[in-house]
Amino acid sequence: TDNQDNLPHITQAKRRATHNAVERRRRDRINQHIQQLSKLIPDCSNYVKNQSKTVVLEKTIAYLQELRTQNLALVKQTVDAGIILHENDLLRDR
């Protein structure tokens, strides 16, 4: 009966250990991805080697916003260039 009394405790401890291991792997994956981000983002790779996760995420957001703005500007330039080419073709055909 002593073994049966310890069984719930052992099961609970095993469950806790499993949960802790899963949580540790999750944190490790998050940290690895943040480290990869810090190497990809220009503002992060130029600074301190181990920046806080918050700083890496903030700089990533700022960089993505900058890229989005640049992309929209390039799309507009492309559309404008297409319109000009079309107008040139129309004028040439007169």
VENCORPE-V372488 format. One record per backbone hydrogen bond with DSSP energy under -1.0 kcal/mol. NH is the residue of the N-H (numbers start at 1). CO is the residue of the C=O. E is the energy in kcal/mol with one decimal. If there is no record, write none. Layout:
((NH	CO	E) (NH	CO	E))
This chain:
((5	1	-2.1) (6	2	-1.8) (7	3	-1.1) (10	6	-2.7) (11	7	-2.8) (12	8	-2.5) (13	9	-2.5) (14	10	-2.8) (15	11	-2.5) (16	12	-2.5) (17	13	-2.6) (18	14	-2.5) (19	15	-2.6) (20	16	-2.8) (21	17	-2.3) (22	18	-2.5) (23	19	-2.7) (24	20	-2.4) (25	21	-2.3) (26	22	-2.2) (27	23	-2.5) (28	24	-2.5) (29	25	-2.4) (30	26	-2.3) (31	27	-2.7) (32	28	-2.4) (33	29	-2.4) (34	30	-2.4) (35	31	-2.3) (36	32	-2.2) (37	33	-2.4) (38	34	-2.3) (39	35	-1.2) (40	36	-1.3) (41	37	-2.3) (45	41	-2.1) (47	44	-1.0) (56	52	-2.2) (57	53	-2.6) (58	54	-2.7) (59	55	-2.7) (60	56	-2.1) (61	57	-2.4) (62	58	-2.4) (63	59	-2.3) (64	60	-2.6) (65	61	-2.4) (66	62	-2.2) (67	63	-2.6) (68	64	-2.3) (69	65	-2.3) (70	66	-2.5) (71	67	-2.7) (72	68	-2.5) (73	69	-2.1) (74	70	-2.4) (75	71	-2.6) (76	72	-2.3) (77	73	-2.4) (78	74	-2.5) (79	75	-2.5) (80	76	-2.9) (81	77	-2.7) (82	78	-2.3) (83	79	-2.3) (84	80	-2.4) (85	81	-2.6) (86	82	-2.3) (87	83	-2.6) (88	84	-2.6) (89	85	-2.4) (90	86	-2.2) (91	87	-2.4) (92	88	-2.6) (93	89	-1.9))
